[in-house]
Amino acid sequence: DVAEGNPINVPRNYYPGDDPARPPQNRWRSHAHLLYGNWINEIYQTTPFDLNRIGR
């Protein structure tokens, strides 16, 4: 849309100063790593390693 010159609704506070010409700040990376790591740990902890128990 922007390349065609169409107006867009920019999410508030996504870009520094709400200016789409500036790159967004990457503040979520550490939270994403923590969320993903916790999810993988939960899957690992709850996986039955007895093949006869899989699917129960």
mmCIF file of the N, C-alpha and C atoms, coordinates in Angstrom:
data_MODEL
# 
_entry.id   MODEL 
# 
loop_
_atom_site.group_PDB 
_atom_site.id 
_atom_site.type_symbol 
_atom_site.label_atom_id 
_atom_site.label_alt_id 
_atom_site.label_comp_id 
_atom_site.label_asym_id 
_atom_site.label_entity_id 
_atom_site.label_seq_id 
_atom_site.pdbx_PDB_ins_code 
_atom_site.Cartn_x 
_atom_site.Cartn_y 
_atom_site.Cartn_z 
_atom_site.occupancy 
_atom_site.B_iso_or_equiv 
_atom_site.pdbx_formal_charge 
_atom_site.auth_seq_id 
_atom_site.auth_comp_id 
_atom_site.auth_asym_id 
_atom_site.auth_atom_id 
_atom_site.pdbx_PDB_model_num 
ATOM 1   N N  . ASP A 1 1  ? 0.812  -1.197  0.000  1.00 0.00 ? 1  ASP A N  1 
ATOM 2   C CA . ASP A 1 1  ? 0.000  0.000   0.000  1.00 0.00 ? 1  ASP A CA 1 
ATOM 3   C C  . ASP A 1 1  ? 0.857  1.263   0.000  1.00 0.00 ? 1  ASP A C  1 
ATOM 4   N N  . VAL A 1 2  ? 1.894  1.255   0.803  1.00 0.00 ? 2  VAL A N  1 
ATOM 5   C CA . VAL A 1 2  ? 2.750  2.441   0.891  1.00 0.00 ? 2  VAL A CA 1 
ATOM 6   C C  . VAL A 1 2  ? 3.461  2.678   -0.433 1.00 0.00 ? 2  VAL A C  1 
ATOM 7   N N  . ALA A 1 3  ? 3.933  1.603   -1.067 1.00 0.00 ? 3  ALA A N  1 
ATOM 8   C CA . ALA A 1 3  ? 4.638  1.745   -2.342 1.00 0.00 ? 3  ALA A CA 1 
ATOM 9   C C  . ALA A 1 3  ? 3.731  2.315   -3.423 1.00 0.00 ? 3  ALA A C  1 
ATOM 10  N N  . GLU A 1 4  ? 2.436  2.042   -3.317 1.00 0.00 ? 4  GLU A N  1 
ATOM 11  C CA . GLU A 1 4  ? 1.479  2.559   -4.297 1.00 0.00 ? 4  GLU A CA 1 
ATOM 12  C C  . GLU A 1 4  ? 0.979  3.953   -3.935 1.00 0.00 ? 4  GLU A C  1 
ATOM 13  N N  . GLY A 1 5  ? 1.379  4.454   -2.779 1.00 0.00 ? 5  GLY A N  1 
ATOM 14  C CA . GLY A 1 5  ? 0.969  5.781   -2.360 1.00 0.00 ? 5  GLY A CA 1 
ATOM 15  C C  . GLY A 1 5  ? -0.356 5.816   -1.633 1.00 0.00 ? 5  GLY A C  1 
ATOM 16  N N  . ASN A 1 6  ? -0.884 4.653   -1.268 1.00 0.00 ? 6  ASN A N  1 
ATOM 17  C CA . ASN A 1 6  ? -2.149 4.601   -0.536 1.00 0.00 ? 6  ASN A CA 1 
ATOM 18  C C  . ASN A 1 6  ? -1.915 4.949   0.930  1.00 0.00 ? 6  ASN A C  1 
ATOM 19  N N  . PRO A 1 7  ? -2.849 5.666   1.537  1.00 0.00 ? 7  PRO A N  1 
ATOM 20  C CA . PRO A 1 7  ? -2.691 5.977   2.966  1.00 0.00 ? 7  PRO A CA 1 
ATOM 21  C C  . PRO A 1 7  ? -2.877 4.720   3.809  1.00 0.00 ? 7  PRO A C  1 
ATOM 22  N N  . ILE A 1 8  ? -2.108 4.625   4.864  1.00 0.00 ? 8  ILE A N  1 
ATOM 23  C CA . ILE A 1 8  ? -2.202 3.474   5.763  1.00 0.00 ? 8  ILE A CA 1 
ATOM 24  C C  . ILE A 1 8  ? -2.416 3.969   7.185  1.00 0.00 ? 8  ILE A C  1 
ATOM 25  N N  . ASN A 1 9  ? -2.954 3.110   8.023  1.00 0.00 ? 9  ASN A N  1 
ATOM 26  C CA . ASN A 1 9  ? -3.070 3.401   9.448  1.00 0.00 ? 9  ASN A CA 1 
ATOM 27  C C  . ASN A 1 9  ? -1.893 2.739   10.150 1.00 0.00 ? 9  ASN A C  1 
ATOM 28  N N  . VAL A 1 10 ? -0.959 3.548   10.594 1.00 0.00 ? 10 VAL A N  1 
ATOM 29  C CA . VAL A 1 10 ? 0.234  3.044   11.263 1.00 0.00 ? 10 VAL A CA 1 
ATOM 30  C C  . VAL A 1 10 ? -0.112 2.746   12.719 1.00 0.00 ? 10 VAL A C  1 
ATOM 31  N N  . PRO A 1 11 ? 0.262  1.565   13.234 1.00 0.00 ? 11 PRO A N  1 
ATOM 32  C CA . PRO A 1 11 ? 0.006  1.285   14.650 1.00 0.00 ? 11 PRO A CA 1 
ATOM 33  C C  . PRO A 1 11 ? 0.707  2.310   15.541 1.00 0.00 ? 11 PRO A C  1 
ATOM 34  N N  . ARG A 1 12 ? 0.002  2.797   16.530 1.00 0.00 ? 12 ARG A N  1 
ATOM 35  C CA . ARG A 1 12 ? 0.557  3.797   17.441 1.00 0.00 ? 12 ARG A CA 1 
ATOM 36  C C  . ARG A 1 12 ? 1.725  3.195   18.219 1.00 0.00 ? 12 ARG A C  1 
ATOM 37  N N  . ASN A 1 13 ? 2.806  3.943   18.311 1.00 0.00 ? 13 ASN A N  1 
ATOM 38  C CA . ASN A 1 13 ? 4.017  3.579   19.060 1.00 0.00 ? 13 ASN A CA 1 
ATOM 39  C C  . ASN A 1 13 ? 4.768  2.393   18.471 1.00 0.00 ? 13 ASN A C  1 
ATOM 40  N N  . TYR A 1 14 ? 4.465  1.977   17.240 1.00 0.00 ? 14 TYR A N  1 
ATOM 41  C CA . TYR A 1 14 ? 5.208  0.888   16.611 1.00 0.00 ? 14 TYR A CA 1 
ATOM 42  C C  . TYR A 1 14 ? 6.555  1.399   16.110 1.00 0.00 ? 14 TYR A C  1 
ATOM 43  N N  . TYR A 1 15 ? 6.537  2.575   15.501 1.00 0.00 ? 15 TYR A N  1 
ATOM 44  C CA . TYR A 1 15 ? 7.762  3.207   15.015 1.00 0.00 ? 15 TYR A CA 1 
ATOM 45  C C  . TYR A 1 15 ? 8.178  4.304   15.995 1.00 0.00 ? 15 TYR A C  1 
ATOM 46  N N  . PRO A 1 16 ? 9.467  4.567   16.126 1.00 0.00 ? 16 PRO A N  1 
ATOM 47  C CA . PRO A 1 16 ? 9.903  5.676   16.980 1.00 0.00 ? 16 PRO A CA 1 
ATOM 48  C C  . PRO A 1 16 ? 9.299  6.993   16.473 1.00 0.00 ? 16 PRO A C  1 
ATOM 49  N N  . GLY A 1 17 ? 8.622  7.701   17.355 1.00 0.00 ? 17 GLY A N  1 
ATOM 50  C CA . GLY A 1 17 ? 7.987  8.962   16.975 1.00 0.00 ? 17 GLY A CA 1 
ATOM 51  C C  . GLY A 1 17 ? 6.831  8.778   16.014 1.00 0.00 ? 17 GLY A C  1 
ATOM 52  N N  . ASP A 1 18 ? 6.312  7.555   15.899 1.00 0.00 ? 18 ASP A N  1 
ATOM 53  C CA . ASP A 1 18 ? 5.233  7.216   14.954 1.00 0.00 ? 18 ASP A CA 1 
ATOM 54  C C  . ASP A 1 18 ? 5.588  7.606   13.524 1.00 0.00 ? 18 ASP A C  1 
ATOM 55  N N  . ASP A 1 19 ? 6.863  7.516   13.179 1.00 0.00 ? 19 ASP A N  1 
ATOM 56  C CA . ASP A 1 19 ? 7.350  7.846   11.838 1.00 0.00 ? 19 ASP A CA 1 
ATOM 57  C C  . ASP A 1 19 ? 7.713  6.557   11.112 1.00 0.00 ? 19 ASP A C  1 
ATOM 58  N N  . PRO A 1 20 ? 6.919  6.141   10.103 1.00 0.00 ? 20 PRO A N  1 
ATOM 59  C CA . PRO A 1 20 ? 7.204  4.885   9.401  1.00 0.00 ? 20 PRO A CA 1 
ATOM 60  C C  . PRO A 1 20 ? 8.530  4.874   8.644  1.00 0.00 ? 20 PRO A C  1 
ATOM 61  N N  . ALA A 1 21 ? 9.150  6.028   8.470  1.00 0.00 ? 21 ALA A N  1 
ATOM 62  C CA . ALA A 1 21 ? 10.446 6.068   7.793  1.00 0.00 ? 21 ALA A CA 1 
ATOM 63  C C  . ALA A 1 21 ? 11.563 5.563   8.701  1.00 0.00 ? 21 ALA A C  1 
ATOM 64  N N  . ARG A 1 22 ? 11.315 5.531   10.010 1.00 0.00 ? 22 ARG A N  1 
ATOM 65  C CA . ARG A 1 22 ? 12.315 5.041   10.963 1.00 0.00 ? 22 ARG A CA 1 
ATOM 66  C C  . ARG A 1 22 ? 12.041 3.572   11.264 1.00 0.00 ? 22 ARG A C  1 
ATOM 67  N N  . PRO A 1 23 ? 13.077 2.757   11.408 1.00 0.00 ? 23 PRO A N  1 
ATOM 68  C CA . PRO A 1 23 ? 12.853 1.331   11.690 1.00 0.00 ? 23 PRO A CA 1 
ATOM 69  C C  . PRO A 1 23 ? 12.291 1.127   13.095 1.00 0.00 ? 23 PRO A C  1 
ATOM 70  N N  . PRO A 1 24 ? 11.409 0.126   13.265 1.00 0.00 ? 24 PRO A N  1 
ATOM 71  C CA . PRO A 1 24 ? 10.870 -0.138  14.604 1.00 0.00 ? 24 PRO A CA 1 
ATOM 72  C C  . PRO A 1 24 ? 11.962 -0.640  15.539 1.00 0.00 ? 24 PRO A C  1 
ATOM 73  N N  . GLN A 1 25 ? 11.805 -0.338  16.815 1.00 0.00 ? 25 GLN A N  1 
ATOM 74  C CA . GLN A 1 25 ? 12.773 -0.806  17.799 1.00 0.00 ? 25 GLN A CA 1 
ATOM 75  C C  . GLN A 1 25 ? 12.460 -2.251  18.156 1.00 0.00 ? 25 GLN A C  1 
ATOM 76  N N  . ASN A 1 26 ? 13.509 -3.019  18.341 1.00 0.00 ? 26 ASN A N  1 
ATOM 77  C CA . ASN A 1 26 ? 13.352 -4.442  18.644 1.00 0.00 ? 26 ASN A CA 1 
ATOM 78  C C  . ASN A 1 26 ? 13.464 -4.634  20.153 1.00 0.00 ? 26 ASN A C  1 
ATOM 79  N N  . ARG A 1 27 ? 12.334 -4.502  20.841 1.00 0.00 ? 27 ARG A N  1 
ATOM 80  C CA . ARG A 1 27 ? 12.334 -4.639  22.299 1.00 0.00 ? 27 ARG A CA 1 
ATOM 81  C C  . ARG A 1 27 ? 11.794 -5.983  22.760 1.00 0.00 ? 27 ARG A C  1 
ATOM 82  N N  . TRP A 1 28 ? 11.249 -6.761  21.861 1.00 0.00 ? 28 TRP A N  1 
ATOM 83  C CA . TRP A 1 28 ? 10.561 -7.989  22.251 1.00 0.00 ? 28 TRP A CA 1 
ATOM 84  C C  . TRP A 1 28 ? 11.439 -9.224  22.156 1.00 0.00 ? 28 TRP A C  1 
ATOM 85  N N  . ARG A 1 29 ? 12.638 -9.111  21.633 1.00 0.00 ? 29 ARG A N  1 
ATOM 86  C CA . ARG A 1 29 ? 13.455 -10.295 21.361 1.00 0.00 ? 29 ARG A CA 1 
ATOM 87  C C  . ARG A 1 29 ? 13.709 -11.140 22.607 1.00 0.00 ? 29 ARG A C  1 
ATOM 88  N N  . SER A 1 30 ? 14.101 -10.528 23.708 1.00 0.00 ? 30 SER A N  1 
ATOM 89  C CA . SER A 1 30 ? 14.384 -11.315 24.917 1.00 0.00 ? 30 SER A CA 1 
ATOM 90  C C  . SER A 1 30 ? 13.118 -11.988 25.433 1.00 0.00 ? 30 SER A C  1 
ATOM 91  N N  . HIS A 1 31 ? 11.983 -11.313 25.324 1.00 0.00 ? 31 HIS A N  1 
ATOM 92  C CA . HIS A 1 31 ? 10.723 -11.916 25.756 1.00 0.00 ? 31 HIS A CA 1 
ATOM 93  C C  . HIS A 1 31 ? 10.347 -13.089 24.857 1.00 0.00 ? 31 HIS A C  1 
ATOM 94  N N  . ALA A 1 32 ? 10.600 -12.953 23.570 1.00 0.00 ? 32 ALA A N  1 
ATOM 95  C CA . ALA A 1 32 ? 10.292 -14.037 22.637 1.00 0.00 ? 32 ALA A CA 1 
ATOM 96  C C  . ALA A 1 32 ? 11.162 -15.258 22.917 1.00 0.00 ? 32 ALA A C  1 
ATOM 97  N N  . HIS A 1 33 ? 12.432 -15.045 23.193 1.00 0.00 ? 33 HIS A N  1 
ATOM 98  C CA . HIS A 1 33 ? 13.323 -16.165 23.516 1.00 0.00 ? 33 HIS A CA 1 
ATOM 99  C C  . HIS A 1 33 ? 12.867 -16.872 24.790 1.00 0.00 ? 33 HIS A C  1 
ATOM 100 N N  . LEU A 1 34 ? 12.476 -16.102 25.785 1.00 0.00 ? 34 LEU A N  1 
ATOM 101 C CA . LEU A 1 34 ? 12.011 -16.683 27.039 1.00 0.00 ? 34 LEU A CA 1 
ATOM 102 C C  . LEU A 1 34 ? 10.717 -17.468 26.837 1.00 0.00 ? 34 LEU A C  1 
ATOM 103 N N  . LEU A 1 35 ? 9.777  -16.909 26.098 1.00 0.00 ? 35 LEU A N  1 
ATOM 104 C CA . LEU A 1 35 ? 8.516  -17.590 25.827 1.00 0.00 ? 35 LEU A CA 1 
ATOM 105 C C  . LEU A 1 35 ? 8.758  -18.895 25.075 1.00 0.00 ? 35 LEU A C  1 
ATOM 106 N N  . TYR A 1 36 ? 9.572  -18.842 24.031 1.00 0.00 ? 36 TYR A N  1 
ATOM 107 C CA . TYR A 1 36 ? 9.854  -20.035 23.240 1.00 0.00 ? 36 TYR A CA 1 
ATOM 108 C C  . TYR A 1 36 ? 10.592 -21.081 24.071 1.00 0.00 ? 36 TYR A C  1 
ATOM 109 N N  . GLY A 1 37 ? 11.575 -20.654 24.844 1.00 0.00 ? 37 GLY A N  1 
ATOM 110 C CA . GLY A 1 37 ? 12.322 -21.590 25.686 1.00 0.00 ? 37 GLY A CA 1 
ATOM 111 C C  . GLY A 1 37 ? 11.438 -22.261 26.722 1.00 0.00 ? 37 GLY A C  1 
ATOM 112 N N  . ASN A 1 38 ? 10.546 -21.490 27.334 1.00 0.00 ? 38 ASN A N  1 
ATOM 113 C CA . ASN A 1 38 ? 9.624  -22.066 28.309 1.00 0.00 ? 38 ASN A CA 1 
ATOM 114 C C  . ASN A 1 38 ? 8.658  -23.043 27.652 1.00 0.00 ? 38 ASN A C  1 
ATOM 115 N N  . TRP A 1 39 ? 8.212  -22.716 26.447 1.00 0.00 ? 39 TRP A N  1 
ATOM 116 C CA . TRP A 1 39 ? 7.302  -23.606 25.722 1.00 0.00 ? 39 TRP A CA 1 
ATOM 117 C C  . TRP A 1 39 ? 7.999  -24.927 25.383 1.00 0.00 ? 39 TRP A C  1 
ATOM 118 N N  . ILE A 1 40 ? 9.221  -24.857 24.888 1.00 0.00 ? 40 ILE A N  1 
ATOM 119 C CA . ILE A 1 40 ? 9.981  -26.072 24.568 1.00 0.00 ? 40 ILE A CA 1 
ATOM 120 C C  . ILE A 1 40 ? 10.204 -26.898 25.829 1.00 0.00 ? 40 ILE A C  1 
ATOM 121 N N  . ASN A 1 41 ? 10.523 -26.255 26.940 1.00 0.00 ? 41 ASN A N  1 
ATOM 122 C CA . ASN A 1 41 ? 10.727 -26.962 28.197 1.00 0.00 ? 41 ASN A CA 1 
ATOM 123 C C  . ASN A 1 41 ? 9.443  -27.654 28.641 1.00 0.00 ? 41 ASN A C  1 
ATOM 124 N N  . GLU A 1 42 ? 8.311  -26.989 28.510 1.00 0.00 ? 42 GLU A N  1 
ATOM 125 C CA . GLU A 1 42 ? 7.027  -27.592 28.888 1.00 0.00 ? 42 GLU A CA 1 
ATOM 126 C C  . GLU A 1 42 ? 6.734  -28.819 28.025 1.00 0.00 ? 42 GLU A C  1 
ATOM 127 N N  . ILE A 1 43 ? 6.981  -28.718 26.737 1.00 0.00 ? 43 ILE A N  1 
ATOM 128 C CA . ILE A 1 43 ? 6.772  -29.863 25.841 1.00 0.00 ? 43 ILE A CA 1 
ATOM 129 C C  . ILE A 1 43 ? 7.691  -31.012 26.248 1.00 0.00 ? 43 ILE A C  1 
ATOM 130 N N  . TYR A 1 44 ? 8.947  -30.704 26.520 1.00 0.00 ? 44 TYR A N  1 
ATOM 131 C CA . TYR A 1 44 ? 9.911  -31.727 26.916 1.00 0.00 ? 44 TYR A CA 1 
ATOM 132 C C  . TYR A 1 44 ? 9.491  -32.396 28.223 1.00 0.00 ? 44 TYR A C  1 
ATOM 133 N N  . GLN A 1 45 ? 9.084  -31.594 29.204 1.00 0.00 ? 45 GLN A N  1 
ATOM 134 C CA . GLN A 1 45 ? 8.736  -32.133 30.520 1.00 0.00 ? 45 GLN A CA 1 
ATOM 135 C C  . GLN A 1 45 ? 7.478  -32.999 30.486 1.00 0.00 ? 45 GLN A C  1 
ATOM 136 N N  . THR A 1 46 ? 6.552  -32.706 29.582 1.00 0.00 ? 46 THR A N  1 
ATOM 137 C CA . THR A 1 46 ? 5.283  -33.443 29.548 1.00 0.00 ? 46 THR A CA 1 
ATOM 138 C C  . THR A 1 46 ? 5.254  -34.546 28.504 1.00 0.00 ? 46 THR A C  1 
ATOM 139 N N  . THR A 1 47 ? 6.346  -34.761 27.789 1.00 0.00 ? 47 THR A N  1 
ATOM 140 C CA . THR A 1 47 ? 6.391  -35.820 26.781 1.00 0.00 ? 47 THR A CA 1 
ATOM 141 C C  . THR A 1 47 ? 6.628  -37.161 27.454 1.00 0.00 ? 47 THR A C  1 
ATOM 142 N N  . PRO A 1 48 ? 5.727  -38.134 27.228 1.00 0.00 ? 48 PRO A N  1 
ATOM 143 C CA . PRO A 1 48 ? 5.963  -39.464 27.798 1.00 0.00 ? 48 PRO A CA 1 
ATOM 144 C C  . PRO A 1 48 ? 7.043  -40.184 26.989 1.00 0.00 ? 48 PRO A C  1 
ATOM 145 N N  . PHE A 1 49 ? 8.061  -40.640 27.661 1.00 0.00 ? 49 PHE A N  1 
ATOM 146 C CA . PHE A 1 49 ? 9.148  -41.305 26.958 1.00 0.00 ? 49 PHE A CA 1 
ATOM 147 C C  . PHE A 1 49 ? 8.927  -42.803 26.850 1.00 0.00 ? 49 PHE A C  1 
ATOM 148 N N  . ASP A 1 50 ? 7.844  -43.290 27.443 1.00 0.00 ? 50 ASP A N  1 
ATOM 149 C CA . ASP A 1 50 ? 7.430  -44.672 27.251 1.00 0.00 ? 50 ASP A CA 1 
ATOM 150 C C  . ASP A 1 50 ? 6.544  -44.687 26.009 1.00 0.00 ? 50 ASP A C  1 
ATOM 151 N N  . LEU A 1 51 ? 7.002  -45.297 24.929 1.00 0.00 ? 51 LEU A N  1 
ATOM 152 C CA . LEU A 1 51 ? 6.263  -45.276 23.666 1.00 0.00 ? 51 LEU A CA 1 
ATOM 153 C C  . LEU A 1 51 ? 4.862  -45.850 23.800 1.00 0.00 ? 51 LEU A C  1 
ATOM 154 N N  . ASN A 1 52 ? 4.631  -46.716 24.783 1.00 0.00 ? 52 ASN A N  1 
ATOM 155 C CA . ASN A 1 52 ? 3.299  -47.282 24.978 1.00 0.00 ? 52 ASN A CA 1 
ATOM 156 C C  . ASN A 1 52 ? 2.326  -46.258 25.562 1.00 0.00 ? 52 ASN A C  1 
ATOM 157 N N  . ARG A 1 53 ? 2.834  -45.173 26.168 1.00 0.00 ? 53 ARG A N  1 
ATOM 158 C CA . ARG A 1 53 ? 1.968  -44.159 26.772 1.00 0.00 ? 53 ARG A CA 1 
ATOM 159 C C  . ARG A 1 53 ? 1.635  -43.024 25.817 1.00 0.00 ? 53 ARG A C  1 
ATOM 160 N N  . ILE A 1 54 ? 2.272  -42.969 24.662 1.00 0.00 ? 54 ILE A N  1 
ATOM 161 C CA . ILE A 1 54 ? 2.009  -41.894 23.708 1.00 0.00 ? 54 ILE A CA 1 
ATOM 162 C C  . ILE A 1 54 ? 0.582  -42.036 23.183 1.00 0.00 ? 54 ILE A C  1 
ATOM 163 N N  . GLY A 1 55 ? -0.152 -40.948 23.195 1.00 0.00 ? 55 GLY A N  1 
ATOM 164 C CA . GLY A 1 55 ? -1.535 -40.943 22.734 1.00 0.00 ? 55 GLY A CA 1 
ATOM 165 C C  . GLY A 1 55 ? -2.540 -41.199 23.833 1.00 0.00 ? 55 GLY A C  1 
ATOM 166 N N  . ARG A 1 56 ? -2.098 -41.345 25.044 1.00 0.00 ? 56 ARG A N  1 
ATOM 167 C CA . ARG A 1 56 ? -3.026 -41.576 26.171 1.00 0.00 ? 56 ARG A CA 1 
ATOM 168 C C  . ARG A 1 56 ? -3.205 -40.336 26.981 1.00 0.00 ? 56 ARG A C  1 
# 
